Amino acid sequence: MKRISRKNIPLNFKLLCYFLLYGLIILVVLWVFQTFFLESFYTTTKSAQVEKNASIISKSIQENKNVQGTIENVASYNSLSVYVYDSSSTLFKLMYDCEYDNPATELNFEYHDVYSYYKSAVENGGQYMCVTNKRDRSIAQQSIDRMISFLASPDSPRSEIHYSGNGRSNVQNMVYADIIELRDSSECFLIVTSSITPLNNTVEIIKDQMFIVSVVFIILAVILSIYATRKIARPISKTNSAAKELAKKNYDVDFDATGYLEVEELNDTLNYAKTELAATEKLQQELIANISHDLRTPLTMITGYGEVMRDLPGENSPENIQIIIDEATRLSSLVNDLLDLSKLQSGAIQPEKTRFCLTDSVNDIFERYSKLKEQDGYNITFESSENVWVFADELKISQVIYNLVNNAINHAGEDKTVKVVQSVKDKKVKIEVTDFGEGIPADKLEYIWDRYYKVDKQHKRGVIGTGLGLSIVKSILDAHGARYGVRSTLGKGSTFWFELDAVTVKKKPKDKNG
């Protein structure tokens, strides 16, 4: 049986597990806090409430503002028992009292109880809090022996609040004691009590409820998890299926899955990639067809003329031999251009930059077209008013100019005129090559740099060159970081141009035409 690895687990199953794990964690946290920590939370909250209300009463006593009313309001609203004693003398006289706590749990303080809490408050910095049982008198009994030492030294320093208690009875009370210093240098003693409700039955009820809630929560979590995972995973699964079809070169597939932003953006990207791949596939097919055509033509002519020269006496003429040589040269040029283009686009060839005169390079290139001008009547001119030096790869830039001129010759109009113009502006030299042919439609301009791209989609054998010139031009200029482009008007011709940084510019007396 094939073992399933983590990488092979479907997305929807992973999401389902994550959702259920998250729900389980929530249930565990609820169980822990509602059962194990409920009593401690209750006691802590109760002590904070008693201390807060005691501070309100203490402030009212210090300011001597509506003391009795404040005590009654606070005690009744919070179910507290409040006792205020005059502690200026050794006899604790009850000044105010209010009992709104549960009568069944009242402490019914006796004389020695008050002394005990007062002594504990002094020992703990003036304030004291503890949890005690209703019938527990051990604190008072243990404090009687310390009463005499307190009366002898009543000014012992105050310390932090302490909490204490015991477990003799299930019914407990929280006692808060506070020594209040009045404005007339006297003092009084405040005791606030509140009963602590036993939570054993409450915890059992909560456990029963939590069990029912857990069952319901798990069922709902499973249902919602299944729905959510399907909602999230369905668009991704649909996109994945479409991507598999695209990998099989099925370019008719559509990436239209929706659901959330990331999937829609992914589908837009894949639709764009599909369009580009379809265009690349089509261009590749055209490229193979065109290369096959360009290879077949010279090979056919070489074979044909060779057979004629072999079989027919007197056909071994210099003209026939020259045709074979020309076709072999064209074939060699095509192979070399393919190799150069492949190396340039892969980055295998890097420009070897030197300082050279661009103007002289153009003039040297024009010497190659002397035979074409004489035999076929082409009018190829070069206009420049200065000699310009640039820092670039001279061989590659010469190849750029040569290919642009070849392209212009192949698309020249009936007048067979090609014009090359060199101009300088803002330390930039621009070379413009213009033909006066049919021109290029505006929507086709961005594709003309592709290999073997033809505006009319009919592969015609050029007058000169291999048909890869513009692709080579683009690769070389990109490697130099140069600006280049084309502008064209239907029926009037096209102008291809590029710019390089000018290093040195020297005026010359007149233009030189090639």
C-alpha positions in Angstrom: 0.0 0.0 0.0 1.4 3.4 -1.0 2.2 5.6 1.9 0.7 9.0 1.9 3.2 11.8 2.8 2.3 15.2 4.2 2.9 16.8 0.8 0.3 14.6 -0.8 -2.5 15.5 1.6 -5.2 17.6 -0.1 -5.7 21.2 0.8 -9.3 20.8 1.9 -8.4 18.0 4.3 -5.6 20.1 5.8 -7.9 23.0 6.3 -10.5 20.8 7.9 -7.9 19.5 10.4 -6.8 23.0 11.2 -10.3 24.2 11.8 -11.1 21.3 14.1 -7.8 21.7 15.9 -8.7 25.4 16.5 -12.1 24.5 17.8 -10.6 21.8 20.1 -8.2 24.3 21.6 -11.0 26.7 22.3 -13.0 24.0 24.1 -10.0 23.0 26.2 -9.4 26.6 27.2 -13.0 27.0 28.2 -13.0 23.8 30.2 -9.9 24.8 32.1 -11.0 28.3 32.9 -14.6 27.4 33.7 -13.8 24.5 36.0 -10.3 24.6 37.5 -9.8 28.4 37.8 -13.4 29.5 38.4 -13.0 29.6 42.2 -9.7 31.5 42.2 -11.1 34.0 39.7 -14.2 34.4 41.9 -12.1 35.0 45.1 -9.8 37.4 43.3 -12.7 39.4 41.9 -14.5 39.4 45.2 -11.5 40.7 47.1 -10.9 43.5 44.5 -14.6 44.4 44.9 -14.5 44.5 48.7 -11.2 46.6 48.6 -12.6 49.0 46.1 -15.8 49.6 48.1 -13.8 49.9 51.3 -11.7 52.7 49.8 -14.9 54.6 48.9 -16.1 54.4 52.4 -12.7 55.3 53.8 -12.6 58.4 51.6 -16.1 59.4 52.8 -15.0 59.1 56.4 -11.8 61.1 55.9 -13.7 63.9 54.3 -16.6 63.5 56.7 -19.2 63.9 54.0 -22.5 62.0 54.3 -20.8 59.0 56.0 -23.9 57.2 57.0 -25.5 57.6 53.6 -22.4 56.4 51.7 -22.0 53.4 54.0 -25.7 52.4 53.5 -25.6 52.9 49.7 -22.3 50.9 49.2 -23.4 48.2 51.6 -26.8 47.7 50.1 -25.7 47.8 46.5 -22.9 45.3 47.0 -24.4 43.2 49.8 -21.7 44.1 52.3 -21.6 44.4 56.1 -19.7 47.5 57.2 -18.5 48.4 60.8 -16.7 51.6 61.8 -15.1 51.8 65.2 -13.5 54.6 67.1 -9.9 53.4 67.7 -8.5 56.5 69.3 -8.6 54.8 72.6 -8.1 51.2 73.8 -11.8 50.7 73.8 -13.3 50.2 70.3 -16.6 52.0 70.2 -18.9 51.3 67.3 -19.6 54.5 65.4 -21.4 53.2 62.2 -22.6 49.9 61.2 -24.7 48.5 58.3 -25.4 44.8 57.7 -26.6 43.9 54.2 -24.6 40.7 53.9 -26.2 37.3 54.1 -27.5 37.1 57.7 -26.7 33.4 57.8 -23.0 34.1 57.4 -22.6 37.2 59.6 -19.5 37.2 61.8 -21.2 39.0 64.7 -17.9 40.5 65.8 -17.0 40.3 69.4 -14.7 42.7 71.3 -11.6 40.5 71.0 -12.4 40.0 67.2 -12.1 43.7 66.6 -8.8 43.9 68.5 -7.5 40.9 66.5 -8.2 42.5 63.1 -7.0 45.9 64.3 -3.7 44.3 65.4 -3.3 42.4 62.1 -4.0 45.7 60.2 -1.3 47.5 62.1 1.2 44.7 61.5 0.4 44.7 57.8 0.7 48.5 57.1 -2.7 49.7 58.2 -4.8 47.3 56.0 -5.6 43.7 56.3 -7.7 41.2 54.3 -8.5 37.5 55.1 -11.0 34.8 54.4 -12.5 33.3 57.5 -15.3 30.9 58.6 -18.4 32.1 60.4 -17.6 30.2 63.7 -13.9 30.5 63.5 -12.4 32.4 66.5 -8.9 31.1 66.2 -7.6 34.4 64.9 -9.0 36.2 67.9 -7.7 33.7 70.4 -4.2 33.8 68.9 -4.2 37.6 69.0 -5.1 38.1 72.7 -1.5 37.4 73.7 -0.2 40.0 71.3 -2.7 42.8 72.4 -0.6 44.0 75.3 2.6 44.3 73.2 0.6 46.4 70.7 -0.8 48.8 73.3 2.8 49.3 74.4 4.0 50.2 70.9 1.1 51.2 68.7 3.3 53.0 66.1 4.7 49.9 64.4 5.3 50.4 60.6 2.6 49.4 58.1 3.3 46.7 55.4 1.6 45.2 52.4 -1.9 43.6 52.3 -2.0 39.9 53.3 -4.6 37.2 52.5 -5.4 34.3 54.8 -8.1 31.8 55.6 -9.0 28.3 56.6 -11.4 25.6 55.5 -13.4 24.5 58.5 -16.7 25.4 57.0 -18.0 25.6 53.4 -19.5 29.1 54.2 -16.8 31.7 54.3 -16.5 35.4 54.7 -14.1 37.9 53.3 -12.9 40.4 55.9 -11.2 43.7 55.0 -9.8 45.9 57.8 -8.5 49.4 57.3 -7.1 51.9 59.8 -8.3 55.4 58.8 -6.4 58.5 59.9 -8.8 61.5 60.4 -8.0 65.2 59.9 -8.1 65.9 63.7 -5.2 63.4 64.1 -7.6 60.8 65.5 -8.3 57.5 63.8 -11.0 55.0 63.3 -11.1 51.4 62.3 -13.1 50.1 59.3 -14.2 46.5 58.8 -16.0 45.4 55.6 -17.2 41.9 55.2 -18.7 39.9 52.3 -19.8 36.4 52.2 -18.2 34.0 49.7 -20.7 31.7 48.0 -19.7 28.1 47.8 -19.0 27.1 44.1 -19.0 23.4 44.3 -22.6 23.0 42.9 -21.9 25.8 40.5 -18.9 24.1 39.1 -20.8 20.8 38.7 -23.6 22.7 36.8 -21.0 24.4 34.6 -19.3 21.0 33.8 -22.7 19.6 32.7 -23.3 22.6 30.5 -19.8 22.5 29.1 -20.3 18.9 28.1 -23.4 19.8 26.2 -21.8 22.9 24.7 -18.8 20.9 23.6 -20.9 18.3 21.8 -22.9 21.0 20.0 -19.7 23.0 19.3 -17.9 20.0 17.8 -20.9 19.2 15.5 -21.1 22.9 14.4 -17.4 23.1 14.0 -17.4 20.0 11.7 -20.2 21.4 9.6 -18.7 24.9 9.3 -15.2 23.5 8.7 -16.4 21.3 5.8 -18.3 24.2 4.3 -15.3 26.6 4.7 -12.7 24.2 3.4 -14.8 23.5 0.3 -15.4 27.2 -0.2 -11.6 27.9 0.1 -10.3 24.9 -1.7 -12.7 24.7 -4.6 -11.3 27.8 -6.5 -7.8 26.5 -6.0 -8.7 23.0 -7.2 -10.4 24.5 -10.2 -7.3 26.6 -11.0 -5.1 23.6 -10.5 -7.1 21.5 -13.0 -7.0 24.3 -15.6 -3.2 24.7 -15.0 -2.7 20.9 -15.8 -4.6 21.4 -19.1 -2.3 24.4 -19.8 0.7 22.2 -19.2 -0.6 19.9 -21.9 -0.5 22.9 -24.3 -4.3 23.3 -24.3 -4.4 27.0 -24.8 -8.2 27.1 -25.0 -8.6 26.6 -21.2 -9.9 29.5 -19.2 -8.8 30.4 -15.6 -12.1 31.9 -14.3 -12.2 30.6 -10.7 -13.5 33.1 -8.2 -13.9 33.3 -4.4 -11.3 35.6 -3.0 -8.8 38.2 -4.2 -5.6 36.0 -4.3 -7.2 33.4 -6.5 -8.6 36.0 -8.9 -5.2 37.6 -9.1 -3.6 34.2 -9.7 -6.1 33.5 -12.5 -5.5 36.8 -14.1 -1.7 36.0 -14.1 -2.3 32.5 -15.5 -4.6 33.9 -18.2 -1.9 36.3 -19.2 0.7 33.5 -19.2 -1.7 31.4 -21.3 -2.0 34.2 -23.9 1.8 34.7 -24.0 2.5 31.0 -24.3 0.0 30.6 -27.1 1.6 33.5 -28.9 5.1 32.1 -28.3 3.9 28.7 -29.6 2.5 30.3 -32.7 5.7 32.3 -33.2 7.8 29.2 -32.7 5.8 27.4 -35.3 6.3 30.3 -37.7 9.9 30.5 -36.8 10.5 26.8 -37.7 8.5 27.2 -40.9 10.4 30.3 -41.9 13.8 28.9 -41.0 12.9 25.8 -43.0 12.0 27.9 -45.9 15.2 30.0 -45.8 17.3 26.8 -45.4 15.5 25.0 -48.2 15.7 27.8 -50.8 19.5 28.0 -50.9 20.0 24.3 -50.6 17.6 23.7 -53.5 19.4 26.2 -55.7 22.8 24.8 -54.7 21.6 21.2 -55.5 19.9 22.3 -58.7 22.8 24.3 -60.2 25.2 21.5 -59.1 23.1 18.9 -61.0 22.9 21.1 -64.1 26.7 21.6 -64.1 27.2 17.9 -63.7 24.7 16.7 -66.3 24.9 19.3 -69.0 28.1 20.0 -70.9 29.1 23.7 -71.0 27.0 24.7 -67.9 30.1 24.8 -65.7 30.2 28.5 -66.1 31.5 31.2 -63.7 27.9 32.6 -63.4 26.5 29.3 -62.2 29.4 28.8 -59.8 28.8 32.3 -58.4 25.2 31.5 -57.8 26.2 28.4 -55.8 28.7 30.5 -53.9 26.1 33.2 -53.1 23.5 30.7 -51.9 26.1 29.0 -49.7 27.1 32.4 -48.3 23.4 33.2 -47.6 23.0 29.8 -45.9 26.1 30.4 -43.8 24.9 33.9 -42.9 21.5 32.4 -41.7 23.2 29.9 -39.5 25.6 32.5 -38.1 22.7 34.9 -37.3 20.8 32.1 -35.5 23.9 31.3 -33.4 24.5 35.0 -32.7 20.9 35.6 -31.7 20.8 32.6 -29.4 24.0 33.7 -27.7 22.9 37.3 -27.3 19.5 36.4 -25.8 21.1 33.9 -23.4 23.7 36.5 -22.3 26.6 34.4 -23.4 28.0 37.3 -25.4 28.8 40.5 -23.4 29.7 43.8 -25.1 33.5 44.5 -25.3 33.4 48.3 -25.2 36.0 50.5 -26.7 36.2 54.2 -27.9 35.7 54.4 -31.7 34.4 56.8 -34.3 30.8 55.9 -35.1 30.7 58.1 -38.2 33.7 56.2 -39.8 32.0 52.9 -39.0 28.9 53.9 -40.8 31.0 55.0 -43.8 32.8 51.7 -43.8 29.5 49.8 -43.8 28.2 51.7 -46.8 31.1 50.4 -48.9 29.4 47.0 -48.7 26.4 48.3 -50.7 28.4 49.6 -53.7 27.5 46.5 -55.8 23.9 46.7 -54.8 23.7 50.3 -55.7 25.3 49.8 -59.1 23.4 46.6 -60.2 20.0 47.1 -58.7 19.8 50.9 -58.6 19.3 51.5 -54.9 19.9 55.0 -53.6 21.5 54.7 -50.1 22.6 57.9 -48.5 24.3 58.9 -45.2 23.9 62.4 -43.7 26.1 63.7 -40.9 27.6 67.1 -40.0 30.2 65.9 -37.4 32.4 63.0 -36.5 31.2 61.3 -33.3 33.1 59.0 -31.0 31.2 56.6 -28.7 32.2 54.0 -26.0 30.7 50.7 -27.1 31.3 47.4 -28.8 32.3 48.5 -32.3 31.7 45.1 -34.0 28.2 44.8 -32.4 27.2 48.4 -33.2 28.3 47.9 -36.8 26.1 44.8 -36.9 23.2 46.9 -35.6 23.6 49.5 -38.4 24.2 46.8 -41.0 21.0 45.0 -40.0 18.9 48.2 -39.9 20.1 49.2 -43.4 19.3 45.6 -44.7 15.9 45.8 -43.2 15.3 49.2 -44.9 16.5 47.8 -48.3 14.1 44.9 -48.0 11.2 47.2 -47.4 12.1 50.2 -49.6 9.6 51.7 -51.9 9.6 51.8 -55.7 12.2 54.6 -55.6 14.6 52.2 -53.8 15.7 54.9 -51.5 17.2 54.4 -48.0 18.4 57.3 -45.9 20.6 57.2 -42.9 20.9 60.3 -40.7 23.3 60.9 -37.8 22.5 63.7 -35.3 23.8 64.9 -32.0 21.8 66.5 -29.1 22.5 66.8 -25.4 25.6 64.6 -25.7 23.6 61.8 -27.3 24.2 60.6 -30.9 21.2 59.3 -32.8 21.3 57.1 -35.8 18.1 57.0 -37.9 17.5 54.6 -40.8 14.5 55.5 -43.0 12.8 53.6 -45.8 10.0 54.9 -48.0 8.0 51.7 -48.3 4.5 50.6 -47.2 5.0 51.3 -43.5 3.8 49.4 -40.5 0.4 49.5 -38.8 0.5 51.0 -35.3 -0.9 47.8 -33.7 2.0 45.8 -35.2 4.9 48.0 -34.1 5.5 46.2 -30.8 5.9 42.8 -32.6 8.4 43.7 -35.3 11.4 42.9 -33.0 10.4 39.3 -32.8 12.3 36.7 -34.8 10.9 36.3 -38.3 7.8 38.4 -37.5 6.1 39.5 -40.7 3.5 42.2 -40.8 1.7 40.7 -43.7 2.2 37.1 -42.4 3.7 36.1 -45.7 7.3 35.0 -45.6 9.1 36.5 -48.5 12.7 36.2 -49.3 14.5 39.5 -48.6 16.8 41.2 -51.1 19.5 41.0 -48.5 19.9 39.6 -45.0 18.4 36.6 -43.2 15.2 37.9 -41.6 16.7 37.9 -38.1 18.2 41.3 -38.2 15.7 43.2 -36.0 15.9 40.5 -33.3 19.7 40.8 -33.3 19.5 44.6 -33.2 17.2 44.5 -30.2 19.4 42.0 -28.3 22.6 44.1 -28.9 21.0 47.4 -28.0 19.5 45.9 -24.8 23.0 44.6 -23.9 24.3 48.2 -24.3 21.5 49.7 -22.3 20.7 52.0 -25.3 17.4 53.6 -26.3 15.8 52.5 -29.5 12.5 52.5 -31.3 10.6 52.8 -34.5 8.0 55.3 -36.0 6.0 54.5 -39.1 3.3 55.9 -41.3 1.3 53.7 -43.6 2.1 54.4 -47.2 5.1 56.6 -46.4 7.6 54.3 -44.8 9.3 53.6 -41.5 12.2 55.0 -39.5 14.3 52.8 -37.1 16.5 54.7 -34.6 18.8 54.2 -31.7 20.8 56.4 -29.3 24.2 56.1 -27.7 26.2 58.4 -25.4 28.6 60.6 -27.4 32.2 60.7 -26.0 33.7 63.2 -28.5 32.1 65.3 -31.2 34.1 67.1 -33.9 32.7 69.2 -36.7 33.6 68.4 -40.2 33.4 70.6 -43.3 30.7 68.7 -45.2 28.5 65.6 -45.3 29.8 62.4 -46.7 27.5 60.1 -48.6 28.1 56.4 -49.0 
